[in-house]
């Protein structure tokens, strides 16, 4: 299951890389790509794990960039 998620207010390319690396390691994540330039995260996750992955991803994102707004399409 792929989700295109907008990360509004992402203002650090290094932080985006750290987010991508940490989220990619979560159980149930097939892949995670974060683009600092487009402020988007493409998340490919096992459908049954989606809720848990999103909860963990939000924590990782807000730990690194507290002001980022997460908009799931």
DATAJO-V723247 format. One record per residue. N is the residue number from 1. RES is the residue in one small letter. PHI is phi as a letter, one per 20 degrees, with the letter a starting at -180 (NA if undefined). D_CENTER is the distance of its C-alpha to the mean C-alpha in Angstrom with 2 decimals. Layout:
BEGIN
n = <N | N>
res = <RES | RES>
phi = <PHI | PHI>
d_center = <D_CENTER | D_CENTER>
END
This chain:
BEGIN
n = <1 | 2 | 3 | 4 | 5 | 6 | 7 | 8 | 9 | 10 | 11 | 12 | 13 | 14 | 15 | 16 | 17 | 18 | 19 | 20 | 21 | 22 | 23 | 24 | 25 | 26 | 27 | 28 | 29 | 30 | 31 | 32 | 33 | 34 | 35 | 36 | 37 | 38 | 39 | 40 | 41 | 42 | 43 | 44 | 45 | 46 | 47 | 48 | 49 | 50 | 51 | 52 | 53 | 54 | 55 | 56 | 57 | 58 | 59 | 60 | 61 | 62 | 63 | 64 | 65 | 66 | 67 | 68 | 69 | 70 | 71 | 72 | 73>
res = <x | x | x | x | x | x | x | x | x | x | x | x | x | x | x | x | x | x | x | x | x | x | x | x | x | x | x | x | x | x | x | x | x | x | x | x | x | x | x | x | x | x | x | x | x | x | x | x | x | x | x | x | x | x | x | x | x | x | x | x | x | x | x | x | x | x | x | x | x | x | x | x | x>
phi = <NA | d | c | d | d | e | d | f | n | f | c | b | f | f | f | f | f | f | f | g | f | f | f | f | e | f | f | n | e | e | a | b | c | d | d | f | f | e | l | c | c | d | d | d | c | f | g | f | e | g | f | f | f | f | f | f | f | g | f | g | f | f | f | e | c | g | e | f | e | d | d | e | e>
d_center = <14.08 | 11.82 | 9.78 | 9.46 | 7.33 | 8.90 | 7.92 | 11.60 | 13.20 | 11.01 | 14.16 | 13.82 | 13.34 | 13.85 | 11.18 | 8.63 | 10.24 | 10.20 | 6.50 | 6.46 | 9.59 | 8.98 | 6.27 | 8.70 | 11.44 | 10.76 | 13.60 | 13.24 | 10.49 | 12.47 | 10.17 | 6.86 | 7.73 | 6.69 | 9.94 | 11.29 | 14.31 | 13.08 | 10.22 | 8.22 | 5.29 | 7.44 | 6.71 | 10.17 | 11.03 | 14.52 | 15.53 | 17.19 | 14.20 | 11.87 | 12.76 | 12.51 | 9.14 | 7.80 | 10.12 | 9.17 | 5.39 | 7.04 | 9.61 | 8.00 | 6.64 | 10.12 | 11.98 | 11.31 | 11.47 | 13.23 | 14.01 | 10.75 | 11.08 | 8.50 | 10.45 | 10.13 | 12.91>
END
